[in-house]
Amino acid sequence: MKRPSEIRTAPRDWLLVLKTAYPFLVNLGIGDLLLFGSQALSVYLKSPLRSKDLDFVSSQIGPRHLEALRKHLESSGLETRNTTVQSKPLAKARMTIYTVELRLGRKPFFLEIFDRILDGQNPSILTPHAQRTRKWNLDLWVPSPNAVVALRLSFRQPEGISRLNAIRLNNFIQQSRSKLNFNEIATMITQWGMDDRVKENLRTLHKSHRLRIRGENLLYPRIDLQPAQRALREMDLARLKGKGSPKKHVRPRLRGSPAQVDVREMRRKRFESLSGY
């Protein structure tokens, strides 16, 4: 069976785009350029993540900046395909997305700049939570670790938080735990008006992927489980206590040598432990 090709670009390739684009845009006079998306996670991780795109946020970006950026990327030896400017209505305002499509190692890659965040709010709401850092031989403005968590939890539906993004966020929280303050994260989410969004994302994550975000109980200690999840958990607890049914089920004796029996029994127990909630 042919292994599916990886569509995400390796860090060494998107770092080349970042090192080419970020200083150029700053030199054009864009003063509020903020690194966003998975690259903001990568700033704080031990190893940067693979990615399908490179995300920036700026309220000062315009069409002339986009065309100048495309020409600069091409003159720097990068292969570009086209540029697009799309406007999307959100709850609080229209968001414009400025995109340059590139090819990196035969894979499509997109550099995207957003002029709005969080249902159309001005990026200036991140100003108190942005910090300057030196990374990859660049001076970058990025969201603080607390803001990164709050932003990743606030993804819009229907996408919400995917399984991959949840795993990445949990790894980030584990590596950055000493830098995080969940009271501050909760305050940010409330100030941005994202509480309902975050709660819905967490419930969907529980239901669809049976995953939890590290420390989520510090944000919403009383968040309710879906009825179906509660029932499933109660069934699992009853099974573990031997009260799942009035009649005790006797497992048939496994055949084979003692070593073979031990291996099969170990696999069975591991499967049952992984199948639980």
N, C-alpha and C positions, 0 to 999 in steps of 0.2 A: 504494500500500500504506500502510495506516494505521500510523503510528509508535506502538509500545507506550508507554504512559504510565509515567513514572518513579514507582516506589513508594517511593523513599527521600525523606525530608523534607529540605528545604534547611536549611542551618545557621541562618539567621535565625529559622526557626520553632522548631527544637529548642532553640536558645539561650534562647528565651523560656520554655520549660518548665524548663530548667536553672536560670535565674535566679529562677524562681518556687518551684521545689521544694527546691533545695539549702539555701538559708538557712532555710527553714521547718523542714525536718527537723532541722537543727542546733539551731535554737531549741527544738525539742521535746525536746532532750536526747540525741539520737543523736550520741555522741561519736566514733564510729569510721567515719563515713560517708566512703566512698572512691569517687571517680569511676572508672568502669571502661569496658571495651569500646572502641568506636571513638572515643568522646569523649576517652578517655585519650590516644589517638593524636593527636587534634585539638589537644589542649593544646600539643603540641610542634611541630605543623606550621605552615607559613606560612599555609595556608588550611584552615579546618575542613572535615570531610568531611560529605557527605550521609549520612543514617542512617535506619533504620526504627525505631529504639528508642533509649532513653536508659537506660544501665545504671549502677546503684550497687551497692556491696557494703557490708553491715553485719551484724554478729552481734547487734546490739541492736534490730533492727527487729521489730515485732509487728503484729497485726491492727488494734489501735487507732490505731497510727501511720498505717497505710494508709488507713483511713477518714477520719482527720483531714486527710491529704494530699489525698484526693479532693475534700473540701469546700473546702479552700483553693484548689485549682486552679480549681474552678468559680467561687468567689467572685472570683477574679482574672480572670475573663472567658474561661477556656479551656473548651472543650467536652469533657466526659468521657462515656464510655459505661458502663463498669462496672469493677468491681475483682474480682480473683481471687487466691486463695491456693492454691498447688499445692505438694505435697510429692513429691519425687522421690528414690528410693533410689540412692545412688552407692556406690562401692567402700568408702569409709571412714566414711560417715555419710549420713543423709538431708539433702537440701538443700530448703529452702523458698523458693519464688519468690513475691514479692509484686508484683502487677501492676496498674497503672491503664491502661486503654485510653482513648485520646483521639482526637479528630479534629482534624487540622491541615490547613487548606486542602483539606478533603474527603478527605484521605488518612488511613488508620489509622496511629496512632502509639502505641507502648507504652513506658511508664515501668516498668522492672523493677528490683527490689531483691533481691539474692541474699544469703542468710545463710551460704552455704558456697561454696568455690571448689576447683578442682583435685581432683576426685573426692571431695569432701566434707570437705576440710580447713578448719580455722577460718581466717577472714580475718586473724587476728592474725599468721599467718606472713608477711604482707606488711608488717607494722609496720616492720621494719628497712629496708624498701625503699620506704617512702612518703615523700613530701615535700610541703610546703605551697608553693603557688604562687599568684600573683596573675594571673588571666586573665579577660578579658571582664567586668572590674569586679567579680569575685568572688574571695573567698579560698577556694581549693579544696585538698583533699587528693587527690593522684593518685599512682599508681605511678611510680617513677623511670624514666627512659628505658631503663635496663637491664632493669628488671622488666617494662616494657611488651613488650619483645622476647621475654623468656622466657615470659610469659603467652600471647602471640599464637602462639607455637610449640607451646603445650601444649593446643591445642583438642582436645576429646574426639572420638573416632570415634563414629559413622560420618561426621560432618560434616568433621572434620579441618580442614585449611587450604584454603579455596576459592581459586579463581583470583583473584577480586577481592581477598580478604584478603591473598593473597600479594603482589599488586601494590602494595596499600596499605602493607604492611609493608616492602617494598623501598624505596618512596618515603620512608617514615619513617626507615629506616636510612641512606639516602643523605643526607637533610637533617640527621640527628642524629649523623653518624659521629664527630664530635669529642667527643661526650658519652658514647659507648658504650665499654664495656670487655667484650670477648667472653669473657675469662677469668672475669669476675664473672658474666656471663650463664650460662656453663656451670656454674659453682658453684651458682647458684640452681636451675637445672634438676635438678641432681643432688640437692641438699638437699630439694627438693620431691618427689623420687622420680618424675620425669617423663622420664628419659632414654629409656626404651623408647618412650614415647608420641611424643616429639619425633622420634626416628629414624624411626618408622613414618610420621609425618606428612610428613617430608621425602621419604621414598621414594615415598609416594603422590603427592606433588606432582610429583616427577620423572616418574613413570610416566603419570599422568593428564593433566597440563597442560604437561609439558616445561618446568617453571619451577624455578628455584633461588633460594633466599633469599640475599641478599647476606651474605657473611661466614660462611656455614654451615660452610665448610671450617675455620674457626677454632674451631668447636664440636666437630666430628667429622671430623678430617682423614682418617680411614680408613673412613668410611662406605661400604659396598659398594653398587654399582649393581645393579639387577635384571639377571638374565642377558639378558633381552630387550633392555634398554637398552644393555648392553655390546655385544651383537651388532649392534644398529642403528648404534651409534657406529663400530664396526669397519668395517661396510659403507660408511659415509659416508667414513671415512678412506681406504679402499681406492679408492673412486670418485675422491676428490680426487687420489690418486696415480696414477690411470690404470690401476689394477690390479683394477678391479671385475670384469672378464671377460677371457678370453683373446683375444677378438676385439674390436678397437677399433671403436666405433660412430662412423660418420661422419654428422654432422648435415647434412640436406639444405640446400642454399643457399636463403636467404630471398629472395622476390621483392619488387620494389618499388624505389623510389628509394633512394639511399644513406641519406638522412635517415630514411626509414621503416624501413629495415633496422636502423639503429642503435637506434631507439626500441624495436623489437620484441626485439632482442637484449638491450637493457638490462633490459626487463621480464622476459625469460626468466631472466637471471642473478639478478635480485632475487628472483624466485619460488623458484629453486633454493636461494638462500641462506636464505630464510625457511623453506623446507621441511625444512632440515637440523636436526640436534639442537642 
